């Protein structure tokens, strides 16, 4: 599952690679675009146009949640809710994997994106997950070099 999937580049790539993918976005424009795009590509992809906080288990539980740019767009006062929502939507021993940014600097202090403090994130996520990997990303695009961290966690059960 990809929260805040936007135009679905990651979702399309993973679906083309044979994975069963659910793309979630609150934006009608993004999900409409993605629906049209997958029709033209003739691939299967589940698209949910909903606020991630409104997702219930009826939409499914997931083996992996892939995070990229959803977390940083959320006002920091809702981050604990985001983390608990992702925990609830993962299957037992499911993985939460992603790139978190910005960890060093933001262009607009009022966000989004909102700054990601590694120590705060480690403390918050570790209430729900075992952190397996937390390191500087070696896959960042040039504009985000040294401003992203790769994180891999397993749901605590």
N, C-alpha and C positions, 0 to 999 in steps of 0.2 A: 504494500500500500504506500502510495506517495501522497502525503498531505501537502496541500498548497501546490498542486501539480502544475498550475499555470497552463501554458500551451502544450504541455505534456511531452516535451522532448525526451526526458528520462523514461517516462511510461511507454512511449512508442518504441524506444530502443530496447527496453527490457521485454516488451511484448513480441517484438520481431525476433528476439533471441529465444523465444519459446516459454517465457514465464507467464504465469497467470497474474495479471496486474490490475489493481484498482487505483484509479486516479481520483483524488478528491480536491475540489476547489470551490470556494464560495462565490467566485465570479461567474456569472452567466456567460459573459463574453468569452472567458477562457474555456469553459466546458463546451460551449457551442462550437468554438473553433476546433477543439480537440475531437468532438463528435464528427465534424465534417472531415477532418484530416484522416481519422482512422477509416472512415468509409472509403475514401479515395485510395487508401493503402491496403484495404481488405484485410485488416487485422482485428483480432478480438481484444477488447479492453473494456473493463467495467469503469464507467464514469459516474461519479456521484457529485452533484451540485449541491453542496451543503457546507455549513460552517463545521469545521472539524470537532468543535465542542458539542455539536448536536448529533454526532455519530453514535449510534447505539449498536449493540451486538448483533442486531438483526441484519446489519450490513456485512457481517462476517468478522472473524478473527483472523489475524494474519501471522504468517511465519516471520516476515521481515517488514519493517517500516523503514523506508528510505527517506531521510530528511535532507533537504537542501533548500534553503531560503524561506521556509515557512516559519521556523522558530524565531529567526531574527526579525520577522515582520510583526510578531506578536508583542504587544505592550508587556514589558517585564512583569507587571503585576499579575498577568495571566499565565506566566510561564509554568508555575507549579501545576496549574490546571491542565496545561498542555501535556506536561510530563505524565500526570496521572491518567489523562485520556489515552495517551499512547500506550501506557502500561495496560490499561483495561482492554485495548483493542488487539493486543498481541496474544498469541497462543502461549501456553506454558513453554518456557525456554525459548520463546521467540526472540529475534534480534532487532535492535534499533541501531541503524547504521546511518552515518551521514557526515556531512561537512557543516560545521558551525562557523559562522562568521557574523560580524566582524569582531575579532578578538583584540585588536590593537587600536584601531581608530575608526571613527565614523565621520562621514562628511557633514551630517546634520545631527547635532546632539539630541534633537527632539524626535529623531527616527521617523519612520523606519528607513533603513534597518536600525535596530537598537543594538547597542554594544553587548557583547557576550563576555561575561567575566568567567574565566575558566574555573576559578576556585568556587564561585557560587554555583556554577553549573554542575561541577563534580559533586558538591554537597547535595544539591537538589536531586540529581539523577540517581545518586547512590542509595537513596531511600527506596527506590523501586527496581534498580538494575545493578547487575555486577558489571563494572566497567572493565572490558577486556583490552581495549586499545584506546589510547588518547594521545595523539601526537600531531605535530605540525603536518599539514597536508603537503604532499609532494605532487598533487594533481591540480593545484589551483591554477586558474587562468591568471595571466600576467597581472591584471588589475587587482587581483586579490592575493597575490603572493605574500606570505608572512602574515596574513590576516585571517587565515582559516585554520581550523583544527579538524582532523579526522577523528571521529568517535565511533566505537563499536561496543555495544553493550548487550547483555543477555538479561531477559526478564527474570527477576527473583520470583521464586515460587514457594 
